[in-house]
């Protein structure tokens, strides 16, 4: 929980599947419990898909199809129940298989790689300010203060045709790598340098995850904060 919102619409999951180890972070939206409903539906749909599909798909296609399944599950419920209209969720997910980490996202939940003292943001937000930055109309520093910085352009459940982004190149994992999946409640409160400083510590990975959340809350905690932090060794 952050320090402002009365309920937590984030959801996090980790499962071992026949296709590999899977991590997810979802940040729901919609109000009146609709956001948390959307996040829960997304995780349930993805886990069910990975648990039951026997199609000989590549990891990238597995991720893409799983996100389409999640979108359909949310969208269907939203159309049937007025209290859930316009609910949706961001989603970032990673699949570890045979030494490679494949990942995909929708919205502004992120995936970072921390390797040999350097932090790399591997996903680009599907947000209004990121679009302006990509067009050269805003600097990253201006984007941090923009009044519409919380407006996202893609999410699961808002339409019948989602636009998931699957990374074209997976991460070839190295010993000592840390992979961080997070909701924007973390990176909106902490600069990359602050995140990197915590990940650089010699403490156990579980303690680093807790410290990230604590630091985001101490910086204001204007949103809920969720992280999945994975250490490879």
Secondary structure, 3 states (H helix, E strand, C coil): CCCCCCCCCEEEEEEEECCEEEEEEEEEECCCCHHHHHHHHHHHHHHHHHHHCCCCCCHHHHHHHHHHHHHHHHHHHHHHCHHHCCCEEEEEEEEEECCEEEEEEECCCEEEEEECCEEEECCCCCEHHHHHHHCCCCCHHHHHHCCCCCCECCCECCCCCCCCEECCCCEECCCCCEEEEECHHHHCCCCHHHHHHHHCCCCCHHHHHHHHHHHHHHCCCCCCCCEEEEECC
